[in-house]
Every structure is written in C-alpha cells, then in structure tokens.
Amino acid sequence: MPGIVVVGAQWGDEGKGKLVDVFASKADMVVRYQGGANAGHTLVVNGKKTILHLIPSGILHPDTTCVVTSGVVVDVFGILDEIKGLKNNGLLQNPKQLLISDAATVLLPSHKALDAAREASLTGEKKIGTTGKGIGPAYEDRASRRALLFGDLFERETLRSKLELHLKEKNHLLQSLYEQEPIGIEGLLAQIEQAAIDLAPYRCRDTSSVVSKALKGNKRVLFEGAQGTLLDLFHGTYPFVTSSSTLSGSACIGAGVGPTQIHQVIGVFKAYATRVGSGPFPTELNDEVGEKMRQNGHEFGSTTGRSRRCGWIDLPALRYAIRLNGITNLALMKLDVLTGFEKIGICTSYKLDGETLLEPPVTQADFSRVEPVIEWFQGWNQDLTRLTRLADLPRTATNYLDFIGNQLATPIDVISIGPGREQTLWVKPLFNN
Ligand code: IMP
C-alpha cells in the first residue's frame, strides 16, 4: 500500500538524499526511477559522508532493499565504483540488498565522450552546463531504440553486436563532427565483460514485478527522485534541463507501477534556492549575500564540484512544482544555512510586462525576463543545528516557515537543520510512526 514519492521541487540538490536516508529507516524498499550518475545524493551518518550517484539512498540501512529500475541510465563502471566504496565501508554485505533491472539502459564511456564533446562545441549562452555524465546521449539511444540494456551485458553475442553498432555510430560522430579520438571495441568489450561478472549478483530480471509485489504486500516503498522539477525534460526550463522526466509521475513510468499505487508525494525544497548549470533563475543573487549562502550551505556540486548559483526562495516555482507533481506534503531542508542573515527575502510572485504572475510563464524567453517580487523577513542569529524541538526555533524562523507554508497551501511536515540524520525536526511523522 504505502507508495511514497520523494521529488525535488526546485532545480535539484534540494537534499533528497538525506531525506530518503532518514525515511529509509522506516521503509522496506527504496526505488530509483529516472536519471543516472548526474545525481549526487550526500548522506552524513555519525559525521561520515557518503555520496551516492546511482545507488538509492536507502543503502545505508541493511534491511532496506534498493532497486534501480528500467527508467534509470546505468553507468556500469560508475555503479561498480559505488558498490566497491560501500563494501569497503562495511556496507552492502548482502548482494540481495541491491537490484538492478535487466531493462535499465546501459551508459557507456562513449555517451560521456559525446556529452563532453557537445558541451565543448557550444559557446556562451548556448552551453547547457551538463554534468558531463553522458545522460543526454544515453537517453537518446533509449528513445531511438538502439540502447544496450543491462540484461544484454550477460548475453555475449548480443553484447558484441550491439556494441559494434553503437561504436560505429558514436565514433563517427566523435571523429567527424567533434574531432575526438574514437573508442576501440576490443578494450571496451573486455572491460564490460568484466563489469558484467562483477555486477551479476545484483541482476534482477523484472524489478517492476518486485516493486509491485512489495506494494501489494503492504510494504513501505519510497520512490527516490533525482534532479528537480524545473529540470524536467518536458516541463522544466527547456533546453536548460536534464534528459529525463524528473516529476513524480515518472516514478510510475520508470519503475513500472500504476499511478494508483502512489498515495503520497513529498516535495523537497531548500529554505533558499540554488541552480547548477545555465538557464533562468529569477531570484539569483550575484552579490556577497549569494556568496554567503554558497559558503554557509556548501553549495558546490557533489557530482561535479561546480559552484551552485544561489538566491532567495522562489514561491512561484514551488507552486508550479506542487501542481505538476501533485505534492501532498513538503520537506524544507537547510533552514540552518539562513542563520546570520539580517533580513531574508521570499519571492512571492513575478512581474512580467506589468502583470503579476503566481507561477512561472510558459516560454523560456518570458521566464528569463520576469522580475521577482520580494517580501522581506527579519533573520535570526541563533545556531539551529543542535535544536531537537520545533518549539525551540526562534520566532523569526517560525514566522518565515509559517509564511511559506501558508503561501504554498501545503503542509510542511519535515524541517531539516543540518546534514545529519538527527538534525531533523518532525512536524508530522512519516508512515504515521
Ligand atoms: P545533465 O543531466 O548532466 O544532462 O545536465 C543537464 C542540466 O541538469 C545541467 O544544468 C545540470 O547542472 C543539471 N543537473 C543534472 N543533474 C543534476 C542534479 O542532480 N542536481 C542539480 N542539477 C543537475
């Protein structure tokens, strides 16, 4: 019964990894349904940091099954590195804890090379600022029906013939269009065959059926979104988006379960806003206030190390996210980062050609022209990171939270005040515990 989707309500990096890790202690299964190693989910347990890119954020709980479903693009060498890292730290001792779908798309070094070559060929404002993880080219292969699937890794003949076809086309593009070195088949094939041996214990022929059975058996299943709503391929700030659908509806498609199986959608958002890569960002602060946010919030990409752009919280963008995802409950992350700001801005609407907009305009051209309307709130100086009770939050912080909750007309159930599991204040517990 309890199928819960955790989805990013901004431009990614909202803190979904921490939230899923905290929730996972009460979940039986955590399911990744889209994206790939472009995601960087940072978990901090007992002061120790683990960064996951492909493996679901429930992996630190040995009794939680983690599932990588068909909607994900799997960098076979990247996931192996993650598995090795976890095992070296005494985690993932039981291979049954991780299941990778036979129908997931395989992402290869050729996808990364193409991604990098394309970005390098673009100039100025045309650059997307991708993570360079090969996500776009891998999803292109899936859509054009020429992708290698995870199950193909275990069929020698199929693997060779699909790889030949794949490299024929990719090498042509790399050499002729982008003047890059071609990728040789024999070396890559040998590496993939070794990776297949190492990944065999995690192979699952039909993750859709495993997830459906768990839901039918009344298990608690969390669907873990990657990236954020505004980076959605169809509804985000196109073309400055990722190449998968990042919305809650994508959980059904990527994992292969019906929409009636989802009974709650939790939208995760930061107490302010950030964005990595190019594209419209109306509340961006290109000044010392933005720099202070970046430093206080350690706003540097966990996948690429790039500086994140920082700005005030953007309620029009959040209203849009609530609508598109059908968000039922909210989780506000990183409230502690706003400590020490004399006044804090909240963007309540946009102005465009004299009109007031409560949600982003449809076209990118318009979105990049909107003026944010900011309301100002008094800040606080208390360190929030050691608080254990909601009642101990400073009055000014409570005012800030109440205003956001009212404006968004959606309950804020969780408030995060630091990266650790224990730095979490519950307004209403998950799974009614
Ligand atoms: P791609 O997903 O690597 O193709 O990158 C496309 C856009 O999405 C770029 O602006 C990236 O910075 C952004 N992006 C991709 N993954 C993430 C993420 O996990 N967090 C934040 N931004 C991301």
Boltz pocket constraint, residues with backbone or C-beta under 6 A from the ligand:
constraints:
  - pocket:
      binder: B
      contacts: [[A, 11], [A, 12], [A, 13], [A, 38], [A, 39], [A, 40], [A, 128], [A, 129], [A, 130], [A, 131], [A, 132], [A, 133], [A, 134], [A, 135], [A, 136], [A, 226], [A, 227], [A, 228], [A, 231], [A, 240], [A, 241], [A, 242], [A, 243], [A, 276], [A, 277], [A, 278]]
      max_distance: 6.0
